[in-house]
Every structure is written in structure tokens, then in C-alpha cells.
Amino acid sequence: MPPDKVAAYADSLCYTDLVAGYYIGAPDELLDAIADLSSWFFGWDDRHDRDAVHGRTAQWRRLCQGLHATLKHPRQHLGHPDPLVAGFADCVVRLSSHLGPRWNARFARHFHPVIDAYDHEFGNRRTGTVPGVEAYVELRRLTFAHWVWIDLLEPTARCELPDAVRKHPAYRAAALATQDFSAWYNDLCSLPKELAGDEVHNLGISLIQHEGLSLEQAVAEVHRRVGDCVGDFLAVEPEVLRLADGLDDGSAEGRKVSAALQSCVFNMRNWFSSVYWFHHESGRYRVDSWIDRTLPPYVSDAAAPEFSEIELAENNPSGGEE
């Protein structure tokens, strides 16, 4: 943002405040990195919107390629000329310093499909394609980066969970409930902005387009689904806590993993209140105060700088295509 926009809007967007309630107990340096990733995500989302609106397809493709390459070799992209690539590299490097190579590989494995899903949305936006309801639900689980945010619960707890715990049906159900709540509540609060901007990716818009619901009915249905997520989490939470209790076998490792799982469930629960608070405090959703309801006042329509082939090569030492 230009300095005047920073002064007017940055604090009121509450991007960094958002994650403070998600990841209670995280070391300060980890919380800083997660907060920066969250802020980066909103910036990426806004670039996606502007590139789609203005048909900047080649530029968008270069950005996606740069982000994929960054997940493979983050340190090689710290000086990338596109600030979104360089910023992502900075976040990945900092996040990867906490749990080790297995967790780092999983984080990258979960983030690659997020980039691809955003690219899929770019195509839908350019063609005006509104996904069907079920297709949208699955796409949203990727564009919201469900499993990335769940992965970050583990470094917060200072412990990588065993596969048997992470893949346990109760753990996955609890995680999915928190993330679906967050994504769909975001859709609910974003609906006025996205209708004004001719967006095609919103649960309410899919319900209107494919289920024949009125705007009021669609809002009520999204609200119902959001509420069901809370009920789904509360129903499965006791089973996850029992699983945590069972992991404490008296050994030091057992106590550590048990405490880590309890931390993860505690912070899953915190997603509900944090997401609710954020959407009513952040200036991102106050469309009635914008001069142009389709465009947040802190977002620039300018394209990212174009880069020469030499610049791209210098920022991709591995020799692969950016």
C-alpha cells in the first residue's frame, strides 16, 4: 500500500490480529510468521481479483509458477522482483524453521493444490463460470487452505503429531468443521462485496445460481451451514480429547504428544470466535463505506511490475521455469 493508505487502513484491516486468537501458545517468532502469511494471503487474494478483472493472464501465470517454485526452493526466491513471491518465500523460510523436514514437506504438499485452486478460480472468473454447490465446497476447501492452517497448529504446540493422530477420523472431522465454518462465514460476510464485484466464487452465489434460491434464502442457507459446523465440532471434540488422554501412557513422549493434541483442539475451537470477531472488526468488509463497492479503497488496480527474462533468471538460480 502507499503510505497514506497504510495510515488510513492497515491497522483497521486487522489481518495480524486475526491469527493471534487461532494459535495461542505459539512462540512469538512463529506467531509473527503466521500473521505475515495471513496478511500475504489477503494480498495474494486481491492480486488474483485484479488480475482476473483486467485479464492479466500472463502475469497471473508467472505469479503461480513463482509460488510453486518458491515452495520447492524458498531461499532462492527471497530476492524475487515480484513482492508477492518474495514475501511468500520469506514466510515459508521462517515457518520451515520450527518442526523439521517431514512437516516442511507436508506444508508444501498441502500448499501446491491451493495455488492450483486459485488458478482454477482465475479461469472461472475469466469465463464467468459459477461452480455448482458441491464443486464449490470442494474448491473452497482448497482456496481457503484448510489443511495449511491446520498444519500450523502443530508448530504452535511445538510437536509434530503422529500420522495416526492426524489421520484419525475424529481429528479430521474437528479440523474440517473449524475450517468450513471459517470459509463459509467469510462467504457470508463477503457476499455484498462479491455481488457488487461480479464475483463467481461464493457459497451464496452458487446457491442462487444452481439451486434457484433468492438472495435472502441463500443467506439463510449459508447461515444454517455455518451453524451446523459449530454443532459438528462440538459433537466430535470429546472424542478427540479422549484420544489425547489415551496418548498419555506415562512416558515423556506420550505426555508430549497428548499435550500437543490438546493444544491443537483448543486452538481449533478458537477459530470460531476469532473468525467471528475478525469479520465484524476488519475494514475489509465495510463495503457501505467504500466509494466504489466493487473495489476496496486500499487495493490498487495497478499491475505488478513486469520482469525481464534476465531478472527472472537471476531470481530462479535452479534454472527451472518461473
Sequence and secondary structure as in RCSB ss.txt:
>XXXX:A:sequence
MPPDKVAAYADSLCYTDLVAGYYIGAPDELLDAIADLSSWFFGWDDRHDRDAVHGRTAQWRRLCQGLHATLKHPR
QHLGHPDPLVAGFADCVVRLSSHLGPRWNARFARHFHPVIDAYDHEFGNRRTGTVPGVEAYVELRRLTFAHWVWI
DLLEPTARCELPDAVRKHPAYRAAALATQDFSAWYNDLCSLPKELAGDEVHNLGISLIQHEGLSLEQAVAEVHRR
VGDCVGDFLAVEPEVLRLADGLDDGSAEGRKVSAALQSCVFNMRNWFSSVYWFHHESGRYRVDSWIDRTLPPYVS
DAAAPEFSEIELAENNPSGGEE
>XXXX:A:secstr
  HHHIIIIIHHH HHHHHHTTSTT  HHHHHHHHHHHHHHHHHHHHHHHHHHTT HHHHHHHHHHHHHHHH GG
GGTT SSHHHHHHHHHHHHHTTSS HHHHHHHHHHHHHHHHHHHHHHHHHHHT    HHHHHHHHHHHTTHHHHH
HTHHHHHTS   HHHHT HHHHHHHHHHHHHHHHHHHHHHHHHHHHTT    HHHHHHHHH   HHHHHHHHHHH
HHHHHHHHHHHHHHHHHHHHHH  SSHHHHHHHHHHHHHHHHHHHHHHHHHHHHHH GGG GGG SSTTS TT  
        HHHHHHT TT    
